[in-house]
C-alpha cells in the first residue's frame, strides 16, 4: 500500500514540475553563439572528431560481409551526408570568425538581408548556411537504414 502511495506522490511531483516548466518556459534560441574562443575551439574540435569518426565508419563499412545489402547502403549514404554536413558546418564556423557579427540585417522576423558590399566570403557564408540540405537527407537515410536493419537478418562484422 505504501509503495502505491509513494509512486502517486512521485508522479504528482513530476507532473507538477513538468506543468510549471511548460507554463513558464525559458527562451529557446535556434542557434548557439560561440562568443568566447574556448567554446568555439572546443566546438571545432568536436567537428573534427565527428568527421574522423564518420570517415572511420565509412572505411570499416566497406569490407563487412553484408555490405552490399540495402540497409548498409542507406547507412553509408547517411554517413556521407553527415560528413558533408559536418564539413559545411565547420566552414560556416570558420567564416563566422572572419565576417562581422552584423552579417545579416533582419528587416522582419522572416526576412534577412546581407548588407553591402558583398564579397565572396559573404556569398559562401550565405550558401553554406543551408546546411539542412545535407543534414535532413542524412537523417532520412539513417532512419531508412535502421528500418531495414530491423526488418531482416543482417550480417554485422
ChimeraX attribute file (.defattr): number of C-alpha atoms within 10 A of each C-alpha:
attribute: neighborCount
match mode: 1-to-1
recipient: residues
	/A:1	5
	/A:2	7
	/A:3	8
	/A:4	9
	/A:5	10
	/A:6	11
	/A:7	11
	/A:8	12
	/A:9	12
	/A:10	12
	/A:11	12
	/A:12	12
	/A:13	12
	/A:14	12
	/A:15	12
	/A:16	12
	/A:17	12
	/A:18	11
	/A:19	12
	/A:20	11
	/A:21	11
	/A:22	10
	/A:23	9
	/A:24	8
	/A:25	9
	/A:26	8
	/A:27	6
	/A:28	7
	/A:29	7
	/A:30	6
	/A:31	6
	/A:32	7
	/A:33	10
	/A:34	15
	/A:35	9
	/A:36	8
	/A:37	10
	/A:38	10
	/A:39	12
	/A:40	16
	/A:41	12
	/A:42	12
	/A:43	15
	/A:44	17
	/A:45	13
	/A:46	14
	/A:47	17
	/A:48	15
	/A:49	12
	/A:50	15
	/A:51	20
	/A:52	13
	/A:53	14
	/A:54	20
	/A:55	15
	/A:56	11
	/A:57	14
	/A:58	18
	/A:59	12
	/A:60	12
	/A:61	19
	/A:62	14
	/A:63	11
	/A:64	13
	/A:65	12
	/A:66	17
	/A:67	19
	/A:68	12
	/A:69	15
	/A:70	15
	/A:71	24
	/A:72	24
	/A:73	19
	/A:74	21
	/A:75	27
	/A:76	23
	/A:77	20
	/A:78	26
	/A:79	22
	/A:80	19
	/A:81	23
	/A:82	23
	/A:83	23
	/A:84	18
	/A:85	23
	/A:86	21
	/A:87	17
	/A:88	20
	/A:89	19
	/A:90	20
	/A:91	16
	/A:92	19
	/A:93	19
	/A:94	13
	/A:95	16
	/A:96	16
	/A:97	13
	/A:98	10
	/A:99	12
	/A:100	10
	/A:101	8
	/A:102	9
	/A:103	17
	/A:104	14
	/A:105	11
	/A:106	12
	/A:107	9
	/A:108	8
	/A:109	6
	/A:110	6
	/A:111	9
	/A:112	12
	/A:113	11
	/A:114	14
	/A:115	11
	/A:116	8
	/A:117	6
	/A:118	10
	/A:119	8
	/A:120	8
	/A:121	13
	/A:122	21
	/A:123	12
	/A:124	13
	/A:125	19
	/A:126	14
	/A:127	12
	/A:128	20
	/A:129	15
	/A:130	14
	/A:131	16
	/A:132	13
	/A:133	13
	/A:134	18
	/A:135	18
	/A:136	15
	/A:137	17
	/A:138	24
	/A:139	17
	/A:140	16
	/A:141	22
	/A:142	23
	/A:143	16
	/A:144	19
	/A:145	22
	/A:146	15
	/A:147	13
	/A:148	18
	/A:149	17
	/A:150	11
	/A:151	10
	/A:152	9
	/A:153	9
	/A:154	16
	/A:155	12
	/A:156	10
	/A:157	10
